[in-house]
Amino acid sequence: MKRKTACWHLCLCVMMMFSASCETKRVMLMPLPISSHAVMHLTLAEALTAKGHEVWVVLSTDIVRKGYHDLKGVHIIEYTTSISMQDDIVLPLFLKPYFEGREPEIENHIQLMWQLNDEIMTNQSLFQTMRDVKPDLFMCDDGDHSRIYLIFAYRMGIPFAGLHFAQDPFFRRIPFSPAVDPIEFLPLGQHMTFAERLNNFLSYVSLYMGHPLCPENAVELYAPEMPYIPMTMLGAKAEVYLSENDHFLDYPRPSLPNTKVIGGIAASPAKPLSADLQEFMDNAKHGVVIVSFGSLVLDLPEGAFSKLLSALESVPMKVVFRANRTSPDPGRILIMPWIPQNDLLAHPNSKVLVTHCGASSQAQALYHAVPMLSIPLFYDQFYNAERVRQKGFGLTLDLRTAEVSDIVRALMTLWKSSAYRDAIARASRLFRDQMGVPAERGAYWLDHVMKYGGGYMRSAGQEIPLYQFLLLDVVFFIVAALILWRNNLRQ
């Protein structure tokens, strides 16, 4: 009897192992070649490996050199381009003009992004390496800059998913109203004046109807061997869209079943600090100000840095500042070229985050309930700063025009006032009161669509031509009928 029982247990274990191995899938992730997006995909990759999947992440050499890729169980496919998105596009075309009081160089930005993406899409060695993996699911950044990568999945004939910080209602065919749904590149809230609504509407039309970085005929350009399909219709075939938005940091927005709002993937429980940082934080009698301008901006212009440093020297709190500079007072102002921002924000002595308002930084501040002093510089950061201000999670300053006294006043207000900390603490409790952290929720939905597919969540409105979706044919028919009827009455 015991022998039979032992045999049964052995058979059961073998069956369970076989079943588990059958569930293992191969997932390929491809972020925009920029550090913050790479970290987002790599964090999701870790969550997928925890579910037993094999994961490959396609990264540019720029990202690999920064060491972000050193993750257990995550395979890296590396490629090289002649253009660095950070050094050749963002910093010279957006950051430098901003501090010089000029408009960003949009035309040059589009031209260089086209060249960068063209190098990636025509890299046959890269594509062959990707195809040799034989992935079961492909996922890329689903924004205008990188949506063109979906063509890789189309050429491989595999299902795909999208990940982005915004919901992109035009491309995903989500019914929405520009009257209350601000575009993520303007500093607007949901309660807009007439002029703001007009600006919002025209911005949606100009940005999304043109798709300057992802034209409708991109498949014809980069996959001529495949049956032609417009990019809008190709994107509609996604199994699921993962949105890094949430309803606590951002505004409530309409959605569809195949768009899963998971929140900022960078938000997660803290890891232990190094001994020196732990001691620095523990001994901060008046708390600590964390200062970081994201993965792209290590050094501010000299004037802006000096102004900000003078303000930080004038407040009683300690400071941890991410910059490639020398501290005038290392015992109180710690300046480092890299900081574990999420882990620092989790420390109870973290009182204020001075931030450029990147989506990942905001998600971490929300998760750990730390008020923000927003100093936006480019892209969506102005929108992000405005939503923080409107929700009472912090204040906003323009570093170009603010005086040292203005920065000191803002820091002291955020440090002393309980209103900002109470507001973000409540939002943090709501954000945390969900199943798992954002990376786990994202991994769950990718695992789900690999098991069952995502077609059952897809709206027919995502697959029909735009003129039908907007009922333009119906409107035209009604107008034509009314004109004919009116002409008949006159006769």
Summary of the structure (lengths in Angstrom):
residues: 491
radius of gyration: 25.0
end to end distance: 99.7
largest distance: 99.7
contacts: 1570
relative contact order: 0.10
helix: 49%
strand: 12%
